[in-house]
Amino acid sequence: MAGETIKETVQAKYGEAALRVVRGQGSSCCGDPIRSNLYDSAQTAHLPEQALRASLGCGNPTALAELHPGEVVLDLGSGGGIDVLLSAQRVGPQGKAYGLDMTDAMLALARENQRRAGVANVEFLKGDIERIPLPDASVDVIISNCVINLAADKRTVLAEAFRVLKPGGRFAVSDVVVRGEIPAELRRSMELWVGCVAGALEEKEFETLLAANGFEEIEIVFDATSAADHLRHAPVFERLGKIAVDLTPAKIGILAVPAVNLDEALGHRNVNMITCGGQASIPIAWALGQTHADIDYIEVVSSIASRSAGPATRRNLDEYIHTTETGIQRFSGCRRAKAILNLNPAEPCINMQTTVLAKVAKPDVEKFSAFLREVAAQIRRYVPGYEVIVGPLLENGRIVTMVRVRGLGDYLPAYAGNLDIINCAALAMA
Ligand SMILES: C[S@@+](CC[C@H](N)C(=O)[O-])C[C@H]1O[C@@H](n2cnc3c(N)ncnc32)[C@H](O)[C@@H]1O
């Protein structure tokens, strides 16, 4: 598709979006489910309401980027300015945050948001991210939120980003990437292009383009292949100095559940996200361990929609069981653990459900419930659809708890909560 046509259409679409925000209507471009819960309310408490409503990104790059006082930050495609204003707070009065956007109405909105926020260390520049109006080596950190997918010439955008970054500068991007090819007819759809889908790069293509333009330092690698593959990949990542966040049940790294042992896992270079059933059940097992001195047995039964179980899950059923059981024992201190996984082929597809049954010496359901409420609230920070739907209750001398996990339904169907919980846990860890 011709670059100029793309730019004109993108400009028209985001110009309308800016005007909708000014009129007090919703801003809708990338799809609301992607954009919900991106920012911590504590982080955005000091921002004007209009800046929040104008947020059109698909992530929170300021959460990914380490920003230090005194640094210069540039946001490519800054829209209503939310990430620029957040960055300005973090670099402080000695630092500076630039926003670059080509759409006049967006720039006007961003400048109004700056005025309302009362911040001086911000400047919104008009221009194209394919020709950044800043000198070479003038920026410490580049951020971008759901914009590069809109550019017709992504190679030029990355080359420009590399040019303006200082040596050793950092690049933190939230964007839509796809796994596999986008069919040619979707690529040609202007509507899907401005909706952030048709212009998205294939994941590997993005990495290749980054490397080709000088961005060699990919620090964290997410491995979602299979347990056997991760055993081969891990020494390679180690040799290359990469941090591995392992979404397979290979269990060679530290077992990690963000709601339980985020701090402990942070110092490790190979972090194992256990399994989807483990992410759903281990916080419950951990809460049992924190409230009971003597746990004889924990049994975990997870049911997931068969359609949500990909080829790697199917090849790793034994590893799934062993790794989940190891995690339950490690985090609860129970003597024996059993994990069961049901792949349910029912249509319509079922939501992920996990039941935890525990045989404990002196059950204290009340204390456990209070603990569980807190840990469930922690999990909902990265998986909003995590919900205790039964119990905890005492039944035949066992404590029974059941949770349901629904996904956001953004990239994957909402019933695939099993995929959301492990992916979101991995992102929370990164
Ligand atoms: C999806 S919105 C994201 C806005 C902002 N980053 C946020 O998170 O709310 C895309 C923004 O990128 C801008 N944009 C798209 N292509 C651009 C280009 N080639 N040069 C400059 N700005 C561009 C649009 O005008 C729009 O404001």
The ligand as an SDF file (V2000), in Angstrom:
LIG
                    3D

 27 29  0  0  0  0  0  0  0  0999 V2000
   -2.6890    4.2910   18.1770 C   0  0  0  0  0  0  0  0  0  0  0  0
   -2.3350    6.0000   18.4060 S   0  0  0  0  0  0  0  0  0  0  0  0
   -1.3000    5.8830   19.8160 C   0  0  0  0  0  0  0  0  0  0  0  0
   -1.1240    7.1760   20.5150 C   0  0  0  0  0  0  0  0  0  0  0  0
   -0.3060    7.1460   21.7990 C   0  0  0  0  0  0  0  0  0  0  0  0
    0.9900    6.5260   21.5940 N   0  0  0  0  0  0  0  0  0  0  0  0
   -1.0470    6.4410   22.9230 C   0  0  0  0  0  0  0  0  0  0  0  0
   -0.5460    5.4500   23.4500 O   0  0  0  0  0  0  0  0  0  0  0  0
   -2.1520    6.8620   23.2560 O   0  0  0  0  0  0  0  0  0  0  0  0
   -1.2450    6.3570   17.0680 C   0  0  0  0  0  0  0  0  0  0  0  0
   -0.6730    7.7820   17.0140 C   0  0  0  0  0  0  0  0  0  0  0  0
    0.4580    7.7390   16.1570 O   0  0  0  0  0  0  0  0  0  0  0  0
    0.4320    8.8550   15.2680 C   0  0  0  0  0  0  0  0  0  0  0  0
    1.1480    8.4340   14.0620 N   0  0  0  0  0  0  0  0  0  0  0  0
    0.8760    7.3970   13.2510 C   0  0  0  0  0  0  0  0  0  0  0  0
    1.7730    7.3140   12.2480 N   0  0  0  0  0  0  0  0  0  0  0  0
    2.6550    8.3370   12.4420 C   0  0  0  0  0  0  0  0  0  0  0  0
    3.7950    8.8000   11.7360 C   0  0  0  0  0  0  0  0  0  0  0  0
    4.2260    8.2020   10.6260 N   0  0  0  0  0  0  0  0  0  0  0  0
    4.4550    9.8660   12.2260 N   0  0  0  0  0  0  0  0  0  0  0  0
    4.0250   10.5010   13.3510 C   0  0  0  0  0  0  0  0  0  0  0  0
    2.9350   10.1270   14.0440 N   0  0  0  0  0  0  0  0  0  0  0  0
    2.2580    9.0530   13.6030 C   0  0  0  0  0  0  0  0  0  0  0  0
   -1.0400    9.1100   15.0580 C   0  0  0  0  0  0  0  0  0  0  0  0
   -1.2770   10.4540   14.6750 O   0  0  0  0  0  0  0  0  0  0  0  0
   -1.6190    8.8070   16.4330 C   0  0  0  0  0  0  0  0  0  0  0  0
   -1.6490    9.9330   17.2490 O   0  0  0  0  0  0  0  0  0  0  0  0
  1  2  1  0
  2  3  1  0
  2 10  1  0
  3  4  1  0
  4  5  1  0
  5  6  1  0
  5  7  1  0
  7  8  2  0
  7  9  1  0
 10 11  1  0
 11 12  1  0
 11 26  1  0
 12 13  1  0
 13 14  1  0
 13 24  1  0
 14 15  1  0
 14 23  1  0
 15 16  2  0
 16 17  1  0
 17 18  1  0
 17 23  2  0
 18 19  1  0
 18 20  2  0
 20 21  1  0
 21 22  2  0
 22 23  1  0
 24 25  1  0
 24 26  1  0
 26 27  1  0
M  CHG  2   2   1   9  -1
M  END
$$$$
